[in-house]
Amino acid sequence: MKIKVDAEKCQGHSRCYSLAPELVDVDDLGNAFELNGGEVPAGLEDKARLIVDNCPEFAITIEE
């Protein structure tokens, strides 16, 4: 499983980072980007789905 953050849609709310800092980080403006090339480590699939569901801008998607 991989996640992808659409930089054009991200508005810097940083909800994803607060929920799953193992999967995403944020820049100085709060805009998210994927860690590990977007690869979701085993056992963190639920967190990946959680950040997708909690992004107010729908900027995060899952690629299976």
C-alpha positions in Angstrom: 0.0 0.0 0.0 1.1 3.5 -0.8 -0.2 6.9 0.0 0.1 10.0 -2.2 -0.3 13.6 -1.0 -1.5 16.0 -3.7 0.5 19.1 -3.1 -1.9 21.2 -5.1 -4.8 20.3 -2.8 -3.0 20.4 0.5 -3.9 23.5 2.5 -1.6 22.9 5.5 -4.2 21.8 8.1 -1.6 19.2 9.3 -4.3 16.8 10.5 -2.5 13.9 8.8 0.7 14.7 10.6 -1.0 14.8 14.0 -2.6 11.4 13.3 0.2 9.6 11.6 3.7 11.2 11.9 5.1 7.8 10.8 3.6 8.3 7.4 3.8 12.0 6.6 5.7 15.1 7.6 5.0 18.7 7.0 7.1 21.6 5.6 7.5 25.0 7.2 4.1 26.1 5.9 2.3 22.9 7.3 1.9 21.3 3.9 2.2 17.5 4.0 4.5 15.2 2.1 4.9 11.4 2.2 7.6 9.7 4.0 9.3 6.5 2.7 8.3 7.3 -0.9 4.7 6.9 0.2 5.2 3.2 1.2 3.0 2.3 4.2 4.9 0.0 6.5 3.1 -3.2 7.6 0.8 -2.6 10.5 0.2 1.1 9.6 -2.5 0.5 7.0 -5.3 1.6 9.4 -3.5 4.9 10.1 -3.1 5.4 6.3 -6.9 5.0 5.9 -7.5 7.3 8.9 -5.5 10.2 7.4 -7.2 9.8 4.1 -10.6 10.0 5.8 -9.6 13.0 7.9 -8.1 15.2 5.2 -10.5 18.1 4.8 -9.1 18.9 1.3 -9.2 15.2 0.1 -5.5 15.7 -0.7 -4.4 12.2 0.3 -5.1 9.0 -1.6 -4.2 5.4 -1.3 -2.7 3.4 -4.1 -2.8 -0.3 -3.6 
